[in-house]
Amino acid sequence: MQLYSTNNKALRSDFRTAIFKGLPDDNGLYMPLHIPELPDSFFKNLPDLSFQDIAEQVSLHLLADIIPANELKTLVRNALDFPAPVHQLDEHTGILELFHGPSLAFKDFGARYMAALMSYFNKGESKPLTILVATSGDTGGAVAAGFYKVPGIEVIILYPSEKVSDLQEKQLTTLGHNVSALEIDGSFDDCQAMVKKAFLDTELTQTFRLSSANSINISRLIPQSFYYFEAWKQVMHLNRPVVFSVPSGNFGNLTAGLFAKRMGLPVHHFIAATNSNDVVPAYLASGAYHPQPSVRTLSNAMDVGAPSNFVRMLDLYGSTWNIMKAEISGYAFNDEQTKAAMQDVYRRFEYIIDPHAAVGYLAWKAWQATHQDTNAIGVVLGTAHPAKFLDDVESILERSIEVPERLARLKHENKVSHKMPPSFEALKEWLKNRSV
């Protein structure tokens, strides 16, 4: 797989280099030079394939020229050993449950796959690999779990102070060993900007082997495409158009869905569902893109005012607004609407969704209301287990909810973080002092 920079298509890279660098030297994002379509036989046999079979076949289709087939198969099956079931609310709406992995969030798919790839390519390196990652909530926990105790790899997670849930924070700050957490006195956008600057700083890149585990890293998006095929497989027997409603922050998840469509998945439509951080829905409505400082909301993992992967979306559509708008609809909802949706889903279906899935549910219902003639089925991506937002969910639903044991045990663990101002210079100094 050859890749290019979204800022300069003449700037090319091989896959191994791209996943370790994270960002091209010109501060663009890596994109595949070619996204190959899967053969008709893949879709014909899809009903008989397990999720691991799907992940294996798509991986082989994309990466077989990079990693020997037998090793790639083993890598996939070890990394993705948890399911992605669709829970049907009614005949029109399903929730794709992406929270059955180690950290109870959809980012487990990308983090574990990426960790396996990096571990494979890192064999024989004498200098440790340092992963820098910014998180608005779920990415950090998934990356921490995915890379925990992986030999030769250190993980440094930047997160916005007091802007993630208590249990999310514990997932970042209690592991230790090769995982360190930096608590930034700012927003996710500040964290993301600090990480990006680190990759462009010559002194740091000469001192450290730096890489990223955010969705700016192309190896995160490949495995996130797998569960779109898995979801479609589970509803294809209905013989109806399939619409994916994607709760979106940094827009890596939606971009992965667009990759799946380019590989041949017959998706009828995508919905970009956001909270009050609505720069992409605003772009889809007007054709004008205006990044904004992020605002804090109930669905904190989506509190992103300058989503990195939007440039990949533009690249896929050749910056042609009307074509993107034809395939993607955008909707934004505030916290009060989110709370009401959580209550409505619980009352009608006795099913508990987290605030992010609630935003996706609202967006699907809004789209469905104006497209009833399509007779589509909506698949809403359930991106995180409701227990990760325990206090909010219990307060909104006025009931207690069960907390999975792997999350519950964190409640009494001691938090260890390093507080830092939202300054790249502070991050650089911390990194340099740490290496002394």
C-alpha positions as CSV (number, residue, x, y, z in Angstrom):
1,M,0.0,0.0,0.0
2,Q,1.4,3.3,-1.1
3,L,0.2,6.5,0.6
4,Y,0.4,10.2,-0.2
5,S,0.0,13.4,1.8
6,T,-3.3,15.3,1.6
7,N,-1.2,18.5,1.3
8,N,0.9,17.2,-1.6
9,K,0.0,14.1,-3.6
10,A,3.5,13.9,-4.9
11,L,4.8,13.2,-1.4
12,R,4.7,9.4,-1.2
13,S,5.3,6.9,1.6
14,D,5.2,3.2,2.2
15,F,2.8,1.8,4.8
16,R,5.4,1.0,7.5
17,T,6.9,4.5,7.3
18,A,3.4,6.1,7.4
19,I,2.2,4.3,10.5
20,F,5.4,5.1,12.4
21,K,5.6,8.7,11.3
22,G,1.9,9.3,11.9
23,L,2.0,12.6,9.9
24,P,3.8,13.5,6.7
25,D,6.5,16.1,7.0
26,D,4.2,18.7,5.4
27,N,1.6,18.4,8.2
28,G,-0.9,16.7,5.9
29,L,-2.5,13.3,6.6
30,Y,-1.6,10.1,4.9
31,M,-4.1,8.7,2.4
32,P,-4.0,5.5,0.3
33,L,-2.9,6.1,-3.2
34,H,-5.5,3.5,-4.2
35,I,-8.4,2.0,-2.3
36,P,-9.1,-1.3,-4.0
37,E,-12.6,-2.7,-4.4
38,L,-13.2,-6.1,-2.8
39,P,-14.2,-8.9,-5.2
40,D,-17.8,-9.8,-5.8
41,S,-17.1,-13.2,-4.2
42,F,-16.4,-11.5,-0.9
43,F,-19.9,-9.9,-0.8
44,K,-21.5,-13.1,-2.0
45,N,-19.9,-15.1,0.8
46,L,-20.4,-12.4,3.4
47,P,-23.4,-14.0,5.2
48,D,-21.2,-17.0,6.0
49,L,-18.2,-15.0,7.3
50,S,-17.5,-14.3,11.0
51,F,-16.3,-10.9,12.0
52,Q,-12.8,-12.2,12.3
53,D,-13.1,-13.7,8.8
54,I,-14.2,-10.3,7.5
55,A,-11.3,-8.5,9.2
56,E,-8.9,-11.1,7.9
57,Q,-10.1,-10.9,4.3
58,V,-10.2,-7.1,4.1
59,S,-6.7,-7.0,5.7
60,L,-5.3,-9.4,3.2
61,H,-6.9,-7.4,0.4
62,L,-5.2,-4.2,1.6
63,L,-1.9,-5.4,3.2
64,A,-1.0,-8.8,1.8
65,D,1.9,-7.2,-0.2
66,I,3.3,-5.8,3.1
67,I,2.9,-8.6,5.7
68,P,3.0,-12.4,4.9
69,A,-0.5,-13.8,4.8
70,N,-0.1,-16.3,7.6
71,E,1.4,-13.6,10.0
72,L,-1.3,-11.1,9.0
73,K,-4.1,-13.6,9.7
74,T,-2.6,-14.3,13.2
75,L,-2.3,-10.6,13.9
76,V,-5.9,-9.9,13.0
77,R,-7.4,-12.8,15.0
78,N,-5.3,-12.0,18.1
79,A,-6.1,-8.2,17.9
80,L,-9.9,-8.5,17.2
81,D,-11.2,-11.2,19.5
82,F,-14.4,-9.4,20.5
83,P,-17.7,-9.0,18.6
84,A,-19.6,-6.1,16.9
85,P,-23.3,-7.1,17.2
86,V,-26.2,-5.1,15.9
87,H,-29.0,-4.8,18.5
88,Q,-32.3,-4.2,16.7
89,L,-34.5,-1.7,18.5
90,D,-37.3,-2.1,15.9
91,E,-37.7,-2.8,12.2
92,H,-36.2,0.5,11.3
93,T,-33.4,1.1,13.7
94,G,-30.4,-1.0,14.9
95,I,-27.5,-0.1,17.3
96,L,-24.1,-1.4,16.2
97,E,-22.6,-2.2,19.6
98,L,-18.9,-1.3,19.4
99,F,-18.2,-1.4,23.1
100,H,-17.4,-5.1,23.8
101,G,-13.6,-4.6,23.7
102,P,-11.2,-4.1,26.5
103,S,-11.9,-0.4,27.1
104,L,-15.6,-0.6,26.2
105,A,-15.3,1.8,23.3
106,F,-15.2,1.5,19.5
107,K,-11.6,2.7,19.5
108,D,-10.5,-0.7,20.8
109,F,-10.8,-2.0,17.2
110,G,-8.3,0.6,15.9
111,A,-6.0,0.6,18.9
112,R,-5.5,-3.1,19.2
113,Y,-5.0,-3.6,15.5
114,M,-2.6,-0.7,15.4
115,A,-0.7,-2.0,18.4
116,A,-0.3,-5.4,16.7
117,L,0.9,-3.8,13.5
118,M,3.4,-1.6,15.3
119,S,4.7,-4.5,17.4
120,Y,5.2,-6.5,14.2
121,F,7.1,-3.8,12.4
122,N,9.0,-2.7,15.6
123,K,10.8,-6.1,15.9
124,G,14.5,-5.6,15.9
125,E,14.5,-1.9,16.7
126,S,16.9,-0.9,19.5
127,K,15.3,2.5,20.2
128,P,11.9,2.6,21.9
129,L,8.9,3.8,20.0
130,T,7.1,6.7,21.7
131,I,3.4,6.9,21.0
132,L,1.9,10.4,21.5
133,V,-1.9,10.5,21.5
134,A,-4.5,13.2,22.3
135,T,-7.8,12.1,23.6
136,S,-11.2,13.7,24.2
137,G,-12.3,10.6,26.1
138,D,-12.3,7.2,24.6
139,T,-9.2,7.1,22.4
140,G,-6.8,7.3,25.4
141,G,-8.4,4.4,27.2
142,A,-8.4,2.2,24.1
143,V,-4.8,3.1,23.2
144,A,-3.7,2.5,26.8
145,A,-5.3,-0.9,26.9
146,G,-4.1,-1.8,23.4
147,F,-0.4,-0.9,23.9
148,Y,-0.2,-1.8,27.6
149,K,3.1,-3.7,28.3
150,V,3.9,-4.0,24.5
151,P,7.6,-4.4,24.4
152,G,9.6,-1.6,23.0
153,I,6.7,0.9,22.9
154,E,6.0,3.7,25.3
155,V,2.6,5.5,25.3
156,I,2.0,9.2,26.4
157,I,-1.6,10.3,26.5
158,L,-2.6,14.0,26.6
159,Y,-6.2,14.6,27.8
160,P,-8.1,17.8,28.8
161,S,-8.3,18.3,32.5
162,E,-11.9,17.9,34.0
163,K,-13.3,17.3,30.5
164,V,-13.5,13.5,30.5
165,S,-15.6,11.3,32.8
166,D,-14.2,9.9,36.0
167,L,-14.0,6.4,34.7
168,Q,-12.6,7.5,31.4
169,E,-9.9,9.3,33.3
170,K,-9.1,6.2,35.4
171,Q,-8.6,4.2,32.2
172,L,-5.9,6.6,31.2
173,T,-4.2,7.2,34.5
174,T,-4.1,3.9,36.4
175,L,-2.1,1.5,34.3
176,G,1.4,2.7,34.7
177,H,4.3,0.6,33.3
178,N,4.7,1.9,29.7
179,V,1.7,4.3,29.8
180,S,1.9,7.9,31.0
181,A,-0.9,10.4,31.2
182,L,-0.5,14.2,30.8
183,E,-3.4,16.2,32.2
184,I,-3.7,19.4,30.0
185,D,-5.3,22.5,31.4
186,G,-7.1,23.2,28.2
187,S,-9.3,21.6,25.5
188,F,-9.0,18.5,23.3
189,D,-8.1,20.8,20.5
190,D,-5.1,22.1,22.6
191,C,-4.0,18.5,23.2
192,Q,-4.3,17.6,19.5
193,A,-2.3,20.8,18.5
194,M,0.5,19.9,20.9
195,V,0.8,16.4,19.5
196,K,0.8,17.6,15.9
197,K,3.6,20.2,16.7
198,A,5.7,17.5,18.3
199,F,5.7,15.5,15.1
200,L,6.9,18.6,13.2
201,D,9.6,19.5,15.7
202,T,13.0,18.5,14.3
203,E,14.7,18.3,17.7
204,L,12.1,15.9,19.1
205,T,11.9,13.7,16.0
206,Q,15.7,13.4,16.0
207,T,15.7,12.5,19.7
208,F,12.7,10.2,19.8
209,R,11.0,7.7,17.5
210,L,7.6,9.4,17.6
211,S,4.3,8.0,16.3
212,S,0.6,8.7,16.9
213,A,-2.3,6.6,17.8
214,N,-5.0,9.1,17.1
215,S,-7.1,8.7,14.0
216,I,-4.6,10.9,12.2
217,N,-2.7,7.6,11.9
218,I,-3.9,5.7,8.9
219,S,-3.6,2.3,10.7
220,R,-6.4,3.3,13.0
221,L,-8.9,3.8,10.1
222,I,-8.3,0.4,8.4
223,P,-9.7,-1.7,11.2
224,Q,-12.5,0.7,11.8
225,S,-13.8,-0.1,8.3
226,F,-14.2,-3.8,9.2
227,Y,-17.3,-3.3,11.4
228,Y,-19.2,-1.5,8.7
229,F,-19.0,-4.7,6.7
230,E,-20.0,-6.7,9.8
231,A,-23.0,-4.5,10.4
232,W,-24.2,-4.6,6.8
233,K,-23.9,-8.4,6.9
234,Q,-26.3,-8.5,9.9
235,V,-29.0,-6.5,8.2
236,M,-28.5,-7.4,4.5
237,H,-31.2,-10.1,4.7
238,L,-33.8,-7.3,5.1
239,N,-33.1,-6.2,1.5
240,R,-33.4,-2.5,2.3
241,P,-31.1,0.4,1.8
242,V,-28.7,0.8,4.8
243,V,-27.9,4.2,6.3
244,F,-25.1,4.5,8.9
245,S,-25.5,7.3,11.5
246,V,-22.1,8.0,12.9
247,P,-21.6,10.0,16.2
248,S,-18.6,12.1,15.2
249,G,-15.8,14.1,16.8
250,N,-12.5,13.9,15.0
251,F,-14.4,12.1,12.1
252,G,-12.1,9.1,11.8
253,N,-15.0,6.8,12.3
254,L,-17.0,8.3,9.5
255,T,-13.9,8.4,7.3
256,A,-13.4,4.7,7.9
257,G,-17.0,4.1,6.7
258,L,-16.2,6.0,3.5
259,F,-13.2,3.8,3.0
260,A,-15.5,0.8,3.3
261,K,-17.9,2.2,0.7
262,R,-14.9,2.8,-1.6
263,M,-14.1,-0.9,-1.2
264,G,-17.5,-1.8,-2.5
265,L,-19.8,-1.8,0.5
266,P,-23.2,-0.8,-0.8
267,V,-24.0,1.9,1.8
268,H,-27.0,4.0,0.8
269,H,-26.1,7.1,2.9
270,F,-24.0,8.3,5.8
271,I,-25.1,10.7,8.6
272,A,-22.5,12.8,10.4
273,A,-24.0,13.3,13.9
274,T,-22.5,15.8,16.2
275,N,-23.2,17.7,19.4
276,S,-22.9,21.5,19.6
277,N,-19.4,21.2,18.0
278,D,-21.1,21.3,14.6
279,V,-18.5,22.6,12.1
280,V,-19.0,19.6,9.7
281,P,-22.8,19.7,9.7
282,A,-22.4,23.5,9.1
283,Y,-20.1,22.8,6.1
284,L,-22.5,20.2,4.7
285,A,-25.3,22.8,4.9
286,S,-23.4,25.8,3.5
287,G,-20.2,24.7,1.8
288,A,-18.2,26.8,4.2
289,Y,-15.8,25.3,6.7
290,H,-15.0,27.3,9.8
291,P,-13.2,25.5,12.6
292,Q,-14.2,26.8,16.0
293,P,-12.9,26.4,19.6
294,S,-14.5,23.3,21.0
295,V,-17.3,23.6,23.5
296,R,-17.9,21.2,26.4
297,T,-20.9,18.9,26.1
298,L,-22.5,15.8,27.6
299,S,-21.0,13.7,24.8
300,N,-17.5,14.7,25.6
301,A,-15.6,12.4,23.2
302,M,-17.1,14.4,20.3
303,D,-16.0,17.8,21.7
304,V,-13.8,18.7,18.7
305,G,-13.9,22.0,17.0
306,A,-11.2,21.4,14.4
307,P,-11.6,17.7,13.3
308,S,-8.4,16.4,11.8
309,N,-10.0,13.8,9.5
310,F,-12.1,16.4,7.7
311,V,-9.2,16.9,5.3
312,R,-9.4,13.2,4.4
313,M,-13.1,13.6,3.7
314,L,-12.3,16.5,1.5
315,D,-9.6,14.5,-0.3
316,L,-12.0,11.6,-0.9
317,Y,-14.5,13.9,-2.6
318,G,-12.0,16.2,-4.3
319,S,-13.1,19.1,-2.2
320,T,-16.4,19.0,-4.1
321,W,-19.1,20.1,-1.6
322,N,-22.1,19.0,-3.6
323,I,-20.9,15.4,-4.1
324,M,-20.0,15.0,-0.4
325,K,-23.4,16.5,0.5
326,A,-25.2,14.0,-1.7
327,E,-23.6,11.1,0.2
328,I,-23.4,12.5,3.8
329,S,-26.0,14.4,5.8
330,G,-25.1,16.4,8.9
331,Y,-27.1,17.0,12.0
332,A,-26.2,18.6,15.4
333,F,-28.0,18.4,18.7
334,N,-27.5,20.0,22.1
335,D,-27.4,18.4,25.5
336,E,-31.1,18.7,26.3
337,Q,-32.0,17.0,23.1
338,T,-29.4,14.3,23.9
339,K,-30.9,13.7,27.3
340,A,-34.4,13.4,25.9
341,A,-33.2,10.9,23.3
342,M,-31.6,8.7,26.0
343,Q,-34.9,8.8,28.0
344,D,-37.0,8.1,24.9
345,V,-34.9,5.0,23.9
346,Y,-35.0,3.6,27.4
347,R,-38.8,4.2,27.7
348,R,-39.7,2.7,24.4
349,F,-37.2,-0.1,24.1
350,E,-35.8,-0.7,27.6
351,Y,-32.4,-0.2,26.1
352,I,-29.7,2.1,27.5
353,I,-27.6,4.2,25.2
354,D,-24.7,6.5,26.1
355,P,-24.8,10.2,25.1
356,H,-22.8,9.7,21.9
357,A,-25.1,7.0,20.6
358,A,-28.1,9.2,21.6
359,V,-26.7,11.9,19.2
360,G,-26.4,9.3,16.5
361,Y,-30.0,8.1,17.2
362,L,-31.4,11.7,16.9
363,A,-29.6,12.2,13.6
364,W,-31.0,9.0,12.2
365,K,-34.5,9.9,13.3
366,A,-34.2,13.4,11.8
367,W,-32.9,11.9,8.4
368,Q,-35.6,9.2,8.4
369,A,-38.4,11.7,9.0
370,T,-37.6,13.4,5.6
371,H,-36.7,10.2,3.7
372,Q,-39.5,7.8,4.5
373,D,-39.9,6.9,0.9
374,T,-36.5,5.1,0.9
375,N,-37.7,2.5,3.4
376,A,-34.1,2.4,4.7
377,I,-32.9,0.8,7.9
378,G,-30.7,2.9,10.1
379,V,-27.6,1.5,11.8
380,V,-26.5,3.8,14.6
381,L,-23.0,3.4,15.8
382,G,-23.0,2.7,19.6
383,T,-19.5,4.0,20.3
384,A,-19.2,3.4,24.0
385,H,-20.7,1.5,26.9
386,P,-23.1,3.6,28.9
387,A,-21.3,2.8,32.1
388,K,-18.3,4.9,31.0
389,F,-20.6,7.9,31.7
390,L,-22.0,6.4,34.8
391,D,-23.0,9.5,36.7
392,D,-24.6,11.2,33.8
393,V,-26.5,8.2,32.5
394,E,-27.9,7.2,35.9
395,S,-28.9,10.8,36.6
396,I,-30.7,11.2,33.2
397,L,-32.4,7.8,33.4
398,E,-33.1,8.0,37.1
399,R,-31.9,4.5,37.7
400,S,-28.7,2.6,38.4
401,I,-27.0,0.7,35.7
402,E,-24.7,-2.3,35.7
403,V,-21.0,-1.6,35.4
404,P,-18.8,-4.2,33.7
405,E,-16.2,-5.6,36.1
406,R,-13.2,-4.4,34.1
407,L,-14.5,-0.9,34.5
408,A,-15.9,-1.1,38.0
409,R,-12.5,-2.1,39.5
410,L,-10.9,1.1,38.3
411,K,-13.1,3.2,40.7
412,H,-10.7,2.5,43.6
413,E,-7.5,2.7,41.6
414,N,-5.2,5.7,42.2
415,K,-5.0,8.2,39.5
416,V,-1.4,9.2,38.3
417,S,-1.1,12.1,35.9
418,H,1.3,14.9,35.2
419,K,-0.5,18.3,35.0
420,M,0.6,20.7,32.2
421,P,-0.4,24.0,30.6
422,P,-1.8,23.8,27.0
423,S,1.7,24.7,25.6
424,F,3.8,22.8,23.1
425,E,6.9,24.2,24.8
426,A,5.8,22.6,28.1
427,L,5.3,19.2,26.4
428,K,8.7,19.5,24.6
429,E,10.4,20.3,27.9
430,W,8.7,17.4,29.7
431,L,9.7,15.0,27.0
432,K,13.3,16.2,27.0
433,N,13.6,16.0,30.8
434,R,12.1,12.5,30.8
435,S,14.7,11.2,28.4
436,V,17.6,12.5,30.5
